[in-house]
Amino acid sequence: AERPDASPESVLRNLNRYLHLTLSRHAIFVTAIVMRIDAREGTIEYVNAGHPTAFMCREGKPCDHLESTAMILGATDDA
């Protein structure tokens, strides 16, 4: 909310750092998908951190598989 222009990658990077600092000592890790959809431009940006493959389905087109692009959140402090 503070940075509506933040990229999905930036959001997950910051969330990963927070989760690593607060939950990793309890061996709690998280999967997540963050998307930015621009309906005017017809674009989607996404990052998938260890979440199972998501599917984006559009009318009249085959579904696209949105594979994982990063490891689970909180496992390391590395961005």
QUIKA-V873589 format. One record per pair of residues at least 12 apart in sequence whose C-alpha atoms are under 6 Angstrom apart, sorted by sequence separation. I is the first residue (numbers start at 1). GAP is how many residues later the second one is. If there is no record, write none. Layout:
i=[I | I]
gap=[GAP | GAP]
//
This chain:
i=[34 | 54 | 34 | 53 | 33 | 53 | 33 | 32 | 32 | 31 | 50 | 31 | 32 | 49 | 31 | 48 | 48 | 49 | 50 | 47 | 49 | 50 | 49 | 8 | 8 | 8 | 31 | 30 | 30 | 29 | 29 | 24 | 20 | 19 | 16 | 20 | 16 | 17 | 13]
gap=[12 | 12 | 13 | 13 | 14 | 14 | 15 | 16 | 17 | 18 | 18 | 19 | 19 | 19 | 20 | 20 | 21 | 21 | 21 | 22 | 22 | 22 | 23 | 26 | 27 | 38 | 41 | 42 | 43 | 44 | 45 | 50 | 54 | 55 | 57 | 57 | 58 | 60 | 66]
//
